[in-house]
Amino acid sequence: MDLKQLEYFVRVVELGSFTRAALALDIAQPALSRQVRTLEVELRQNLLVRNGRGVTPTEAGALLLEHGRGILHQVQRAQEELARVRGGLAGRVALGLPPTVARALAVPLTRRFRRELPEARLSISEGLSISMHEALSAGRLDIAVLYEAKPIAGLDISPLMTEELMLVQARPPGLAEDPPPPPIPLAEVAKLPLIIPSRPNAVRMHVESEMAALGCEPQIALEIDGVPAILDLVADGAGCAILARRAVQTSIRPSAFSVRPIGPPRLKVQAHVALSAQRPVTRTQAAALELLKAVAAETGG
């Protein structure tokens, strides 16, 4: 048994498929199958049950999975300890952020990470909460920021920041926002043509839930996934949007938009930090998590 075979086996079980594991590991599927089969022959145990829907671990496979995760974690810890002797924490941290959060936090977080963890590597990817949840479970992400996260088996979730949602409209040329526009009741927002992400976007689900409590529903003009595209359409006059203020502040042309508070009721979404409960957090990941919390607090989250 070698560490590479063990890593391959663990990833195949976590993803439930040789095809998905081969893509995640960037290895040809036949080569991956041979490595796992070699491991089974060496251990003289069938580790996986293969079927048309993918793979599941046998009793022996489940036992090896439990030990394998621990072994791989200890190897990573050893690498970190050796790096600490050289002067700093090392290793790679894969972080997933919603697009709005990424636009606000990616640059300051990267600066802090390079300055305080120079021996480590940070990988940031953008995604929706559902896709990042799957990536956490599969081991492709170490940390993810999820909107309106609910307690889920296999994930450790803690609050990160609260963001207030605002009505974003195109600002007519020459119109100065002084004084700021007054709040608009949510029931009135429901009458406006909205450019909104498609389900199951967490912000959309929250907006629809709050409107349903008032006995109304949003008037959807367009469904668009992606904050930059939504803002481009708002600026073009196709409708208005419901976004966090920071989405406008970090846009290319913030002066093109009028940002108006919503309420009553006020719309607020909670962003949570999520980690896999199946894999122990390394010291480098813990340090990256503290940096993420600090940068979120500094930027007004």
Number of C-alpha atoms within 10 A of each C-alpha: 11 7 12 12 17 21 17 21 27 26 23 27 21 18 22 19 18 23 17 17 23 20 11 16 15 10 13 13 16 11 11 21 17 12 18 22 18 14 20 18 12 10 12 9 14 15 25 22 11 14 9 6 8 16 18 19 21 15 13 14 21 16 12 18 21 13 14 18 17 15 16 17 16 14 12 18 19 12 14 21 16 14 16 13 9 11 12 16 25 23 18 15 22 18 23 29 23 20 19 20 20 19 17 20 18 16 12 15 21 18 11 16 19 13 10 15 20 14 19 19 16 17 12 16 15 18 18 19 21 14 11 24 26 13 20 23 19 21 20 19 22 23 28 27 29 27 25 18 20 10 11 11 9 15 18 15 20 15 16 19 17 16 17 17 24 25 21 25 23 21 18 12 9 7 10 11 13 6 6 11 11 11 15 17 14 22 20 12 20 18 13 15 16 24 25 26 21 15 11 11 15 20 23 17 15 16 20 16 14 18 18 13 9 13 9 16 17 21 14 17 14 17 13 14 16 16 20 16 12 24 28 16 19 21 20 13 13 18 21 27 26 26 23 22 19 20 22 22 15 14 18 11 12 16 16 21 22 21 27 19 21 22 17 11 13 15 20 17 18 17 21 20 22 26 26 22 15 16 17 13 17 18 16 22 23 13 16 23 20 12 19 24 16 15 20 18 12 11 11 11 19
